[in-house]
Amino acid sequence: MKSVQISLNSIDKVKAFVNEVTKFDSDFDLVSGRYVIDAKSIMGIFSLDLSKPIELNIHNDAQIDEILAALKDFIV
């Protein structure tokens, strides 16, 4: 598992982020405080505090370089 900090500070960024993570057949979790939600759930993302960076946990070590390259625009 790999953890990175991401920023989703606009509706367009949230949409683009969900579109990118759904391309991968892996599990992604977003952690904000004590809340952990599925990163592929757009409704779940909007329930978080998006004013500050959020921790993204990527549960796929095999494709980690490809995933990080696809998400480079969101990583803080």
Buried (B, 14 or more C-beta within 10 A) or exposed (E): EEEBEBBBEEEEBBEBBBEBBEEBEBBBBBBBEEEEBBBBEBEBBEEBEBEEBBBBBBEBEEBEEEBEEBBEEBEE
